[in-house]
Amino acid sequence: MQKFFRKLTLVFTEPAIRNRVLFILGALVVFRMLASIPIPGVDQAVLQQFFANNQFLGLLNIFSGGGLANLSIVMLGVGPFITAAIIMQLMTVMSARVKSLYNEEGEAGRAKFTQYSRLLTLPLAVLQGFGFLTLLQSQGVITGLSTFDFIVNVILVVAGSMLLMWIGELITEYGIGNGVSIIIFAGIVATLPSTVSQLAFTFDPSQLPLYIGFGFVALFIIYAVVFMTEAERPVPITYAKQSRGGVTYGGSDSYLPLRLNQAGVIPIIFALSILLFPQMVLNILSAFNLSWVAGANDTVTAILNNQFIYGAIYFILVFLFTFFYTAVTFDPENVAKNLQRNGAFIPGIRPGNHTSEYLGNLITRLTLVGAIFLGFVAVLPIGMQMATGIAALAIGGTAVLIVVQVVLDLIRRLDAQVSMREY
């Protein structure tokens, strides 16, 4: 406890760390101000009714950071940027050039990779903005707009999404942690007061056991996510003795920490993006009055409203994206080369290809456990929704997962900053 308070004191007394924390808070204040500015022509009464009956919009509201609830100028949130990032990550599998750009060309290559993601965000934001505004106009949520006004609204929401992407990148560069994840986290946390007040006003004493059960399940999810996120498999490493200029050094022992959940919160965000993608496309196509779009939209809606099918698809996507993102971010071959280059080896394993194969098999087994756990925790609230009939649970469970993962990542990065200042 004493160590905790010492580090907390250092956070507020060390100028470099304090400035980073204050920058995050300032950026989030700007974000929440933008999320409170609605676009022109919104009928709030129709919006609330439409929003309450649509689980798709509830999930999308998570990505918008709460900006979709009142159709603000940042209603698209960081969704287009996340979609662009997914496409670019998939390109690393399909294109050797993009893979080398991401993995082998260092900071310059990653800067180009990020720039391509930014450029791809713009057309995706235009398509998503046009599709959603067309859908909302057809449902009577947005009324009284001329063609020029509609175009202005599209420009507003696209500009808002690009501005939010820029704010997220500023948080990543000048703050602590991943800016996009922090924006999503802030949007979820911002809805807590209204959710708590709504539960307080609609409290029914007969449902007290149900509320207590939900509380225990939420605590279990938080504990399990923290435990599994912090769990790691230490791989022992020995540095060979080397003599240079008559001086012998090396011969020390260390370990390579392999986390059980290498991907963090990214698989959940990616899985939700893929779940939302078909309806996004159909919303865009609905503007062209194609005969088959209405039927396809009804089919997709029916599938997503079937909790068993939705839960199964959600579990599979989280499972697959956990493996995919781990494979993208952790390359056993590069780790083996770096170990060999630094004169290190794993006891009992020959350097080079044998080490790469050993690490690949080990990370596969670890990721299997982490992927099954992450998928199970993701669909657990959906199972509770099927049992209780309360539709908000599935969305709430996803929000809890994202919040816990982002908080853990922030604490870990903040601790790293404090440790670096202590040394």
C-alpha positions as CSV (number, residue, x, y, z in Angstrom):
1,M,0.0,0.0,0.0
2,Q,2.9,2.3,0.8
3,K,4.4,1.6,-2.6
4,F,1.1,2.4,-4.3
5,F,0.8,5.8,-2.6
6,R,4.4,6.6,-3.4
7,K,3.8,6.0,-7.1
8,L,0.5,7.9,-7.0
9,T,2.4,10.9,-5.4
10,L,5.0,10.6,-8.2
11,V,2.3,10.8,-10.8
12,F,1.1,14.2,-9.6
13,T,4.6,15.6,-8.7
14,E,6.6,14.5,-11.7
15,P,6.0,17.2,-14.4
16,A,6.4,14.9,-17.4
17,I,3.8,12.3,-16.1
18,R,1.5,15.0,-14.8
19,N,1.4,16.8,-18.1
20,R,0.6,13.5,-19.9
21,V,-2.3,12.8,-17.5
22,L,-3.6,16.4,-17.8
23,F,-3.4,16.2,-21.6
24,I,-5.6,13.1,-21.6
25,L,-8.2,14.8,-19.3
26,G,-8.2,17.9,-21.5
27,A,-8.6,15.9,-24.7
28,L,-11.5,14.0,-23.1
29,V,-13.2,17.3,-22.1
30,V,-13.0,18.4,-25.7
31,F,-14.4,15.1,-26.9
32,R,-17.4,15.2,-24.5
33,M,-18.1,18.8,-25.5
34,L,-18.2,17.7,-29.2
35,A,-20.4,14.7,-28.3
36,S,-23.0,17.1,-26.8
37,I,-23.5,19.2,-30.1
38,P,-26.3,17.6,-32.2
39,I,-26.5,17.9,-35.9
40,P,-29.4,20.0,-37.4
41,G,-32.9,18.5,-38.0
42,V,-33.0,15.9,-35.2
43,D,-36.4,14.9,-33.7
44,Q,-35.3,14.0,-30.2
45,A,-38.6,12.2,-29.3
46,V,-38.4,9.9,-32.4
47,L,-34.7,9.4,-31.8
48,Q,-35.2,8.1,-28.3
49,Q,-37.9,5.7,-29.3
50,F,-35.9,4.5,-32.3
51,F,-32.7,4.1,-30.2
52,A,-34.5,2.1,-27.5
53,N,-35.8,-0.5,-29.9
54,N,-32.6,-1.1,-31.9
55,Q,-29.8,-3.2,-30.4
56,F,-27.7,-2.4,-33.5
57,L,-27.6,1.3,-32.5
58,G,-26.8,0.4,-28.9
59,L,-23.7,-1.5,-30.0
60,L,-22.7,1.2,-32.4
61,N,-23.1,3.8,-29.7
62,I,-20.1,2.1,-27.9
63,F,-17.8,2.9,-30.8
64,S,-19.1,6.5,-31.1
65,G,-18.1,7.1,-27.5
66,G,-21.8,7.9,-26.7
67,G,-22.0,10.5,-29.5
68,L,-24.7,8.5,-31.4
69,A,-27.2,8.7,-28.6
70,N,-28.1,12.3,-29.4
71,L,-26.8,12.3,-33.0
72,S,-23.9,14.6,-32.3
73,I,-21.4,15.9,-34.8
74,V,-19.1,13.0,-33.7
75,M,-21.9,10.4,-34.1
76,L,-19.6,8.1,-36.1
77,G,-17.0,8.2,-33.4
78,V,-13.8,6.2,-34.1
79,G,-15.8,3.5,-36.0
80,P,-14.4,4.4,-39.5
81,F,-10.8,4.5,-38.1
82,I,-11.3,1.1,-36.5
83,T,-12.7,-0.4,-39.7
84,A,-9.8,1.0,-41.6
85,A,-7.4,-0.5,-39.1
86,I,-9.0,-3.9,-39.4
87,I,-8.7,-3.7,-43.2
88,M,-5.0,-2.8,-43.0
89,Q,-4.4,-5.6,-40.4
90,L,-6.0,-8.1,-42.8
91,M,-3.8,-6.7,-45.6
92,T,-0.7,-7.8,-43.6
93,V,-1.9,-11.4,-44.1
94,M,-2.8,-11.0,-47.8
95,S,0.1,-8.8,-48.9
96,A,3.8,-9.5,-48.2
97,R,4.6,-5.8,-48.9
98,V,2.2,-4.6,-46.2
99,K,3.4,-7.2,-43.8
100,S,7.0,-6.1,-44.2
101,L,5.9,-2.5,-43.8
102,Y,4.3,-3.3,-40.5
103,N,6.8,-5.8,-39.0
104,E,10.2,-5.3,-40.6
105,E,10.7,-1.6,-41.5
106,G,10.7,-0.2,-38.0
107,E,9.2,3.1,-37.0
108,A,9.2,4.5,-40.5
109,G,7.3,1.5,-41.8
110,R,4.7,1.7,-39.0
111,A,4.3,5.4,-39.6
112,K,3.5,4.7,-43.3
113,F,1.1,1.9,-42.2
114,T,-0.7,4.3,-39.9
115,Q,-0.9,6.9,-42.6
116,Y,-2.6,4.5,-45.0
117,S,-5.1,3.7,-42.2
118,R,-5.8,7.4,-41.9
119,L,-6.3,7.8,-45.6
120,L,-8.7,4.9,-45.7
121,T,-10.7,6.3,-42.8
122,L,-11.9,9.2,-44.9
123,P,-13.9,7.3,-47.6
124,L,-15.2,4.9,-45.0
125,A,-16.4,7.8,-42.9
126,V,-18.2,9.3,-46.0
127,L,-19.9,6.0,-46.7
128,Q,-20.9,5.4,-43.1
129,G,-22.1,8.9,-42.6
130,F,-24.2,8.9,-45.8
131,G,-25.7,5.5,-45.0
132,F,-26.7,6.3,-41.4
133,L,-28.1,9.7,-42.2
134,T,-30.1,8.2,-45.0
135,L,-31.5,5.5,-42.7
136,L,-32.3,8.0,-39.9
137,Q,-34.0,10.3,-42.5
138,S,-36.1,7.4,-43.8
139,Q,-37.2,6.5,-40.2
140,G,-38.3,10.1,-39.4
141,V,-35.5,10.7,-36.9
142,I,-34.1,13.5,-39.0
143,T,-36.7,15.7,-40.7
144,G,-37.1,18.9,-42.7
145,L,-33.8,18.8,-44.5
146,S,-33.2,19.9,-48.1
147,T,-30.6,18.1,-50.3
148,F,-28.1,20.8,-49.4
149,D,-28.8,20.5,-45.7
150,F,-28.3,16.7,-45.9
151,I,-24.9,17.2,-47.6
152,V,-23.9,19.6,-44.9
153,N,-24.8,17.0,-42.3
154,V,-22.7,14.4,-44.0
155,I,-19.8,16.8,-44.1
156,L,-20.3,17.6,-40.4
157,V,-20.3,13.9,-39.2
158,V,-17.3,13.0,-41.5
159,A,-15.4,16.0,-40.2
160,G,-16.3,15.1,-36.6
161,S,-15.1,11.5,-37.1
162,M,-11.8,12.7,-38.6
163,L,-11.4,15.2,-35.7
164,L,-12.0,12.4,-33.2
165,M,-9.4,10.2,-34.9
166,W,-6.9,13.1,-34.6
167,I,-7.7,13.6,-30.9
168,G,-7.2,9.9,-30.4
169,E,-3.8,10.0,-32.0
170,L,-2.8,13.0,-30.0
171,I,-3.7,11.1,-26.8
172,T,-1.5,8.2,-28.0
173,E,1.4,10.5,-28.7
174,Y,1.2,13.0,-25.9
175,G,-0.8,11.1,-23.3
176,I,-0.6,7.6,-21.9
177,G,-2.1,4.5,-23.6
178,N,-4.0,3.9,-26.8
179,G,-6.0,7.0,-27.7
180,V,-8.8,5.2,-29.6
181,S,-9.4,2.8,-26.7
182,I,-9.5,5.7,-24.2
183,I,-12.1,7.6,-26.3
184,I,-14.3,4.5,-26.3
185,F,-13.7,4.1,-22.6
186,A,-14.7,7.7,-21.9
187,G,-17.9,7.4,-23.9
188,I,-18.9,4.3,-21.9
189,V,-18.1,5.8,-18.6
190,A,-20.0,9.0,-19.5
191,T,-23.2,7.0,-19.8
192,L,-22.9,5.6,-16.3
193,P,-24.7,8.5,-14.5
194,S,-27.7,8.3,-16.7
195,T,-27.8,4.5,-16.5
196,V,-27.6,4.6,-12.7
197,S,-30.3,7.3,-12.4
198,Q,-32.6,5.4,-14.8
199,L,-32.2,2.2,-12.6
200,A,-32.9,4.2,-9.5
201,F,-36.1,5.7,-10.9
202,T,-37.3,2.4,-12.3
203,F,-36.3,0.3,-9.2
204,D,-38.7,-2.5,-8.4
205,P,-38.1,-4.2,-5.0
206,S,-39.4,-7.5,-6.4
207,Q,-36.4,-7.5,-8.8
208,L,-33.8,-7.0,-6.0
209,P,-32.5,-10.6,-6.2
210,L,-32.0,-10.0,-10.0
211,Y,-30.0,-6.8,-9.4
212,I,-27.8,-8.6,-6.8
213,G,-27.2,-11.4,-9.2
214,F,-26.2,-8.9,-11.9
215,G,-23.8,-7.3,-9.5
216,F,-22.1,-10.6,-8.6
217,V,-21.8,-11.5,-12.3
218,A,-20.2,-8.1,-13.1
219,L,-17.7,-8.5,-10.2
220,F,-16.9,-12.0,-11.5
221,I,-16.3,-10.7,-15.0
222,I,-14.1,-7.9,-13.7
223,Y,-12.1,-10.2,-11.5
224,A,-11.7,-12.9,-14.2
225,V,-10.6,-10.3,-16.9
226,V,-8.0,-8.8,-14.5
227,F,-6.7,-12.2,-13.5
228,M,-6.5,-13.5,-17.1
229,T,-5.0,-10.3,-18.5
230,E,-2.3,-10.2,-15.9
231,A,-1.5,-13.9,-16.2
232,E,1.7,-14.7,-18.0
233,R,4.0,-17.6,-18.9
234,P,7.7,-16.8,-18.1
235,V,10.1,-18.4,-20.6
236,P,13.6,-18.7,-19.1
237,I,16.4,-17.1,-21.1
238,T,20.2,-17.4,-20.5
239,Y,22.7,-15.0,-21.9
240,A,25.9,-16.7,-23.1
241,K,29.2,-15.4,-21.7
242,Q,31.2,-13.3,-24.1
243,S,34.8,-12.0,-23.9
244,R,35.8,-8.8,-25.6
245,G,39.0,-6.9,-25.0
246,G,39.9,-9.1,-22.1
247,V,36.5,-8.4,-20.3
248,T,34.0,-11.2,-19.8
249,Y,30.3,-10.3,-19.5
250,G,27.0,-12.0,-19.9
251,G,26.1,-15.3,-18.4
252,S,23.0,-13.9,-16.7
253,D,19.6,-15.4,-16.5
254,S,16.3,-13.7,-17.3
255,Y,12.9,-14.6,-18.7
256,L,10.6,-13.7,-21.6
257,P,7.1,-12.9,-20.3
258,L,4.3,-14.3,-22.6
259,R,0.9,-13.0,-21.6
260,L,-2.1,-15.3,-21.7
261,N,-4.0,-12.6,-23.5
262,Q,-1.6,-10.9,-25.8
263,A,-4.3,-9.1,-27.8
264,G,-6.0,-7.2,-24.9
265,V,-9.3,-5.5,-25.8
266,I,-8.6,-5.4,-29.6
267,P,-10.4,-8.8,-30.4
268,I,-13.7,-7.5,-28.8
269,I,-13.5,-4.2,-30.8
270,F,-12.7,-6.0,-34.0
271,A,-15.5,-8.6,-33.5
272,L,-18.1,-5.9,-32.9
273,S,-16.9,-4.0,-36.0
274,I,-17.4,-7.1,-38.1
275,L,-20.9,-7.7,-36.6
276,L,-21.9,-4.2,-37.4
277,F,-20.4,-4.1,-40.9
278,P,-23.3,-5.9,-42.8
279,Q,-25.9,-3.5,-41.5
280,M,-23.6,-0.5,-42.2
281,V,-23.4,-1.7,-45.9
282,L,-27.1,-2.3,-46.2
283,N,-27.8,1.1,-44.7
284,I,-25.7,2.7,-47.4
285,L,-27.3,0.6,-50.2
286,S,-30.8,1.4,-48.9
287,A,-30.3,5.0,-50.3
288,F,-30.3,3.6,-53.8
289,N,-33.8,1.9,-53.5
290,L,-32.6,-1.5,-54.6
291,S,-35.3,-4.1,-54.4
292,W,-33.3,-6.8,-52.6
293,V,-31.8,-4.5,-49.9
294,A,-35.0,-4.4,-47.7
295,G,-35.2,-8.2,-47.6
296,A,-31.4,-8.6,-46.9
297,N,-31.7,-6.0,-44.1
298,D,-34.6,-7.9,-42.6
299,T,-32.6,-11.1,-42.7
300,V,-29.5,-9.6,-41.1
301,T,-31.7,-7.9,-38.4
302,A,-33.4,-11.2,-37.7
303,I,-30.1,-13.0,-37.3
304,L,-28.7,-10.4,-35.0
305,N,-31.9,-10.4,-32.9
306,N,-31.6,-14.1,-32.5
307,Q,-29.6,-14.2,-29.3
308,F,-28.3,-17.8,-29.8
309,I,-27.0,-17.1,-33.3
310,Y,-25.7,-13.7,-32.4
311,G,-23.9,-15.1,-29.4
312,A,-22.3,-17.9,-31.4
313,I,-21.1,-15.5,-34.1
314,Y,-19.8,-13.1,-31.5
315,F,-17.9,-16.0,-29.7
316,I,-16.3,-17.2,-33.0
317,L,-15.3,-13.8,-34.1
318,V,-13.7,-13.0,-30.7
319,F,-11.9,-16.3,-30.8
320,L,-10.6,-15.9,-34.3
321,F,-9.5,-12.3,-33.8
322,T,-7.6,-13.2,-30.7
323,F,-5.5,-15.6,-32.7
324,F,-5.3,-13.2,-35.6
325,Y,-4.1,-10.1,-33.6
326,T,-1.7,-12.2,-31.6
327,A,-0.2,-13.5,-34.8
328,V,0.2,-10.0,-36.2
329,T,1.8,-8.5,-33.0
330,F,3.9,-11.4,-31.9
331,D,6.2,-12.9,-34.5
332,P,8.2,-15.9,-33.0
333,E,10.7,-15.8,-35.9
334,N,11.6,-12.2,-35.1
335,V,11.8,-12.9,-31.4
336,A,14.1,-15.9,-32.0
337,K,16.4,-13.7,-34.3
338,N,16.6,-11.0,-31.7
339,L,17.5,-13.5,-28.9
340,Q,20.2,-15.1,-31.1
341,R,21.5,-11.6,-32.1
342,N,21.9,-10.7,-28.4
343,G,23.6,-13.9,-27.5
344,A,20.6,-15.3,-25.6
345,F,19.0,-18.7,-25.8
346,I,16.3,-20.8,-24.1
347,P,17.8,-23.6,-22.0
348,G,17.3,-26.9,-23.8
349,I,16.3,-25.3,-27.1
350,R,18.7,-24.7,-29.9
351,P,18.9,-21.1,-31.2
352,G,17.3,-20.1,-34.6
353,N,14.5,-22.2,-36.1
354,H,14.1,-24.5,-33.1
355,T,13.5,-21.5,-30.8
356,S,11.1,-20.0,-33.3
357,E,9.1,-23.2,-33.5
358,Y,9.1,-23.6,-29.7
359,L,7.8,-20.1,-29.1
360,G,5.2,-20.5,-31.9
361,N,3.8,-23.7,-30.3
362,L,3.9,-22.1,-26.8
363,I,2.1,-18.9,-27.9
364,T,-0.5,-21.0,-29.8
365,R,-1.4,-22.9,-26.6
366,L,-1.5,-19.8,-24.5
367,T,-3.6,-17.9,-27.0
368,L,-6.0,-20.9,-27.2
369,V,-6.8,-20.6,-23.5
370,G,-7.0,-16.8,-23.7
371,A,-9.3,-16.8,-26.8
372,I,-11.7,-19.4,-25.2
373,F,-11.8,-17.3,-22.0
374,L,-12.3,-14.0,-23.8
375,G,-15.1,-15.5,-26.0
376,F,-16.8,-17.0,-23.0
377,V,-16.8,-13.8,-21.0
378,A,-18.0,-11.9,-24.1
379,V,-21.1,-14.1,-24.6
380,L,-21.9,-14.6,-20.9
381,P,-24.0,-11.4,-20.6
382,I,-25.9,-12.6,-23.8
383,G,-26.7,-15.8,-22.0
384,M,-28.0,-13.9,-19.1
385,Q,-30.1,-11.8,-21.4
386,M,-31.6,-14.9,-22.9
387,A,-32.4,-16.1,-19.4
388,T,-33.8,-12.8,-18.1
389,G,-35.1,-11.0,-21.2
390,I,-33.3,-7.7,-20.4
391,A,-31.8,-6.5,-23.7
392,A,-29.3,-4.1,-22.2
393,L,-27.2,-6.9,-20.6
394,A,-25.4,-7.9,-23.9
395,I,-24.4,-4.3,-24.5
396,G,-23.5,-3.8,-20.9
397,G,-21.3,-6.9,-20.8
398,T,-19.3,-5.7,-23.8
399,A,-18.9,-2.3,-22.2
400,V,-17.6,-3.9,-19.0
401,L,-15.1,-5.9,-20.9
402,I,-13.8,-2.9,-22.8
403,V,-13.7,-0.7,-19.7
404,V,-11.7,-3.3,-17.6
405,Q,-9.2,-3.9,-20.4
406,V,-8.6,-0.2,-21.0
407,V,-8.2,0.5,-17.3
408,L,-5.7,-2.3,-16.9
409,D,-3.7,-1.1,-20.0
410,L,-3.7,2.4,-18.6
411,I,-2.5,1.3,-15.1
412,R,0.3,-0.9,-16.7
413,R,1.5,2.0,-18.9
414,L,1.3,4.5,-16.1
415,D,3.3,2.1,-13.9
416,A,5.9,1.8,-16.6
417,Q,6.2,5.6,-16.8
418,V,6.6,5.9,-13.0
419,S,9.2,3.1,-12.9
420,M,11.2,4.8,-15.6
421,R,11.2,8.0,-13.6
422,E,12.2,6.2,-10.4
423,Y,15.2,4.6,-12.1
